[in-house]
């Protein structure tokens, strides 16, 4: 039995949670126009994905592109999950800042432009290995 790999969480990427807190405290921070007054949004975007939201907007889409980045946010959340990404907070609400990063993430996920942030391989053993080791230890004690 193969287990489904865990979804990568956008909020767990370095810097995203801090910006999400800012958007929680000040609603206007999540608006697209706020990028002009808040250069840290573009700085983080370039650091994480290798391009800014404006650069992502200008990136030509390949033939057959489905315009997923223009879908309503709830539909994008489901589409991101299908691609292995969780773009919600701990209460399963879409991130307030998702509009600042969704295009870059779509382009990177689909290999069109930019890059996905580095993720080290999970070095934790699978659950069956851990339970097997625990069972062996109990057997040796008998």
C-alpha positions as CSV (number, residue, x, y, z in Angstrom):
1,X,0.0,0.0,0.0
2,X,1.5,3.3,-1.1
3,X,0.7,6.4,0.9
4,X,-0.1,9.7,-0.8
5,X,2.8,12.2,-0.3
6,X,1.9,15.1,2.0
7,X,0.9,18.3,0.3
8,X,3.5,21.1,0.3
9,X,2.1,24.1,2.2
10,X,2.6,27.6,0.8
11,X,2.4,29.1,4.3
12,X,5.3,26.9,5.4
13,X,7.7,28.5,2.9
14,X,10.1,31.0,4.5
15,X,8.5,34.5,4.8
16,X,5.0,33.6,3.7
17,X,3.5,33.2,7.2
18,X,4.9,36.7,8.2
19,X,3.2,38.3,5.2
20,X,0.0,36.4,5.9
21,X,0.0,37.9,9.4
22,X,0.4,41.4,7.9
23,X,-2.6,40.7,5.6
24,X,-4.6,39.5,8.6
25,X,-3.8,42.7,10.5
26,X,-4.4,45.0,7.6
27,X,-6.8,43.8,5.0
28,X,-5.5,46.2,2.2
29,X,-2.2,44.3,2.3
30,X,-3.7,41.4,0.4
31,X,-5.1,43.6,-2.4
32,X,-3.2,43.5,-5.7
33,X,-2.5,47.2,-5.6
34,X,-0.6,46.9,-2.4
35,X,2.5,45.5,-4.2
36,X,3.5,49.0,-5.2
37,X,3.6,50.1,-1.5
38,X,5.0,46.9,-0.2
39,X,8.2,45.8,-2.1
40,X,8.7,42.9,0.3
41,X,5.9,41.0,-1.6
42,X,8.0,41.1,-4.8
43,X,11.2,40.4,-2.9
44,X,9.7,37.3,-1.4
45,X,8.2,36.2,-4.7
46,X,11.5,36.5,-6.5
47,X,13.3,34.6,-3.6
48,X,10.7,31.8,-3.6
49,X,9.8,31.4,-7.3
50,X,12.4,33.4,-9.2
51,X,10.0,35.9,-10.6
52,X,7.6,38.6,-9.4
53,X,3.9,38.8,-9.9
54,X,4.3,41.4,-12.6
55,X,6.8,39.2,-14.4
56,X,4.5,36.2,-14.1
57,X,1.6,38.3,-15.6
58,X,3.8,39.2,-18.6
59,X,5.0,35.6,-19.1
60,X,3.6,34.1,-22.3
61,X,1.5,31.1,-21.7
62,X,1.9,28.0,-23.8
63,X,-0.7,26.9,-26.3
64,X,-3.5,25.1,-24.5
65,X,-3.0,26.9,-21.2
66,X,-6.3,26.7,-19.3
67,X,-6.2,30.0,-17.5
68,X,-6.2,28.3,-14.1
69,X,-4.7,31.4,-12.5
70,X,-7.8,33.4,-13.4
71,X,-10.3,30.9,-11.7
72,X,-12.0,32.0,-8.5
73,X,-9.8,31.3,-5.5
74,X,-11.9,28.4,-4.1
75,X,-11.5,26.6,-7.4
76,X,-7.8,27.4,-7.4
77,X,-7.4,25.9,-4.0
78,X,-8.8,22.6,-5.2
79,X,-6.7,22.7,-8.3
80,X,-3.5,23.4,-6.3
81,X,-4.3,20.4,-4.1
82,X,-4.5,18.2,-7.2
83,X,-1.0,19.5,-8.0
84,X,0.3,18.7,-4.5
85,X,0.1,22.1,-2.9
86,X,-2.0,23.3,0.1
87,X,-2.6,27.1,-0.3
88,X,-4.8,27.4,2.8
89,X,-4.2,28.4,6.4
90,X,-4.6,26.2,9.5
91,X,-8.4,26.7,9.4
92,X,-8.4,25.6,5.7
93,X,-9.2,29.1,4.4
94,X,-7.4,30.3,1.3
95,X,-4.4,32.4,2.2
96,X,-5.1,36.1,2.1
97,X,-2.0,36.7,0.1
98,X,-2.6,33.9,-2.4
99,X,-3.4,36.5,-5.1
100,X,0.2,37.8,-4.8
101,X,1.7,34.4,-5.4
102,X,-0.8,32.2,-7.4
103,X,0.5,33.0,-10.9
104,X,4.1,32.4,-10.0
105,X,3.2,29.1,-8.3
106,X,1.1,28.0,-11.3
107,X,3.9,28.8,-13.7
108,X,6.5,27.0,-11.6
109,X,4.3,24.0,-10.9
110,X,3.6,23.5,-14.6
111,X,7.3,24.1,-15.6
112,X,6.5,27.2,-17.7
113,X,8.6,29.8,-15.8
114,X,10.2,30.4,-12.5
115,X,11.1,27.6,-10.1
116,X,9.7,25.8,-7.1
117,X,11.3,26.4,-3.8
118,X,13.8,23.8,-2.7
119,X,12.3,21.1,-0.4
120,X,14.7,18.7,1.3
121,X,13.7,15.0,1.1
122,X,11.8,13.7,4.0
123,X,14.2,11.6,6.1
124,X,11.5,10.2,8.4
125,X,10.8,6.5,7.9
126,X,7.4,5.5,6.7
127,X,4.9,4.5,9.4
128,X,5.1,0.8,8.7
129,X,8.9,0.9,9.2
130,X,8.4,2.6,12.5
131,X,5.7,0.3,13.7
132,X,7.7,-2.8,12.6
133,X,10.8,-1.5,14.6
134,X,8.6,-1.0,17.6
135,X,7.1,-4.5,17.3
136,X,10.6,-6.0,17.0
137,X,11.7,-4.2,20.1
138,X,8.7,-5.5,22.0
139,X,9.4,-9.1,20.7
140,X,13.1,-8.9,22.0
141,X,11.9,-7.9,25.5
142,X,9.8,-11.0,25.8
